[in-house]
């Protein structure tokens, strides 16, 4: 057993890892926000998000390893693994969207894209606030954060609907632009969906352990 494990109780280690994962989500969303709002050095910023995604993978891996080595866990191990996996899904979607700005050589982000990244950043910040409630079990705070992310996700649905309607009005002469932008919009909307998945996973854990 490492010295760190004597200093930090086992249950606290799991909560610390989850808190770190939520902070990484915010960092990924902030970098995506920077890509879209300050559209320069896109390739470098996409590489930054890839590195952030690897940070998230490392935290998830450490959590899995510790779960396999720990006989008694503070929460159901399947719930912990599922939550970590859902956090990874958010980062995957953020990277998927970011990468396409570079690969597709997008000239400039649209206003819809700017609106999307604002929603994603807000959603990850709500998750970062919500994650500590796994330990505290403050149901009112959990409900508040879940409602906030649900509203953001609904706004994302409306954004996607409006963005696609505008795209398809462009006609056949803009087919390449339509394909590129449509895919980016869908990745951005997926990131919001995955954020909502995380909040409901947290809410389920809190409810089960009241």
C-alpha angles and dihedrals in degrees: 000000000000121000089243090064091056090052098043116047114239095246091051090054091060093048090047091052092051091048089051090050092054091049089053090053090056091048091052092048092048091054092048088049089052092050093054100037096041100035102197137100087023096164092054093047092049088054088052090055090049088054090048089051088054089052089055091048090052092052091048091049092051090050091051091049093050092047090054091050097045120081096192117036127190090237136021106293093222090055091051093048092047093050092049090049092051090052088053089052090058091052091046091054092046090051092044091056095043094049092056093058087062100036094047092043093229109200096212134347116253124238087254090058091050091051091049095054091049089055093046092051091049091049094051090048089053089052090051089054092044099048096075088057089074085076099031095044094210099168095189091055091046092051091047094052093044090052091049093052091044089056091049091049091050089051087052090054090053091047092052091049092051094043093052093047090053092046095052092051088067093078135213095313089068098046095126092050090047093053094047097045094041091058093048091049090051093050090050092049089047090056089057091047090052090050089056089050089056094051093050091047089054091046091051091051092049091048093050093050101045 
